[in-house]
Amino acid sequence: MIDQHINDVIRNRRSIFPAQYNDKPVSNEFIKMLLENANWAPTHRLTQPWRFKVLQGDAKGRLGTFLSDTYTDITADDDFSPFKHKKIINNCKSSSAIIVICMQRDPKERIPEWEEISSTAMAVHNMWLTCSANKIGCYWSSPKLIGYMDDFLDLEDGERCLGFFYIGNYDQEEDLTSKRDAIESKVKWLK
C-alpha cells in the first residue's frame, strides 16, 4: 500500500519567504523537533556533518546588521542595490527564527567533501518537509554573504556556513501552487 501522505507533503513543499511571514512566533518546541528531524538525515560513515546555529530575538537583528554592512562593504557602488540592502535587513526582522546552516568537515577527511555537503542538504530537506507538514513557512537562502560568516560566528576548524534557513508562520490563504516538468523528460530506463 502506498502512503499518499508523504507524497502530498513532498509535492506541496514550497519556499515561503520571510516577507510572507506574520508576527506569530514559531515555538521553541517546534524548532527542537525540526532540528531533531534534521539529525536523522543519511550520513556516510556517520560523520553527521550538519551543524546549526539558531538565532532569535536580538541575534536576528545583529545578523541583519552584519549582513547588510558586509553587503555594503563588498559591493561596488555601481552594483549596490538599496532594495537588496533593505531586503537583507527585512528578512532577518520578519523571521521568527533563523537557523544558520553549517557543515563540519570530517577531520580525517574519510569521505569526499561533497558527500558531507549532500548530507547537510538532506538534513535541511528534512527540516523543510517538517515545516511543510506543519504549515510553517521556511526558506533556505545561500547568498554570497555566507562566505563571510566566520566573521560573525565562532566557526570550528573545518566548519563552514552553507546558508540561512528562515522560518516563520504565514497566512495560508495564499496560492502556493508550483509545477515541475514531467519526470519522463528527466529519466532514462536501461534494461
Secondary structure, 3 states (H helix, E strand, C coil): CCCHHHHHHHHHCCCCCHHHECCCCCCHHHHHHHHHHHCCCCCHHHCCCEEEEEECCHHHHHHHHHHHHHHHHHCCCCCCCHHHHHHHHHHHHHCCEEEEEEEECCCCCCCCHHHHHHHHHHHHHHHHHHHHHCCCEEEEECCHHHHHHHHCCCCCCCEEEEEEEEEECECCCCCCCCCCCCHHHHCCCCC
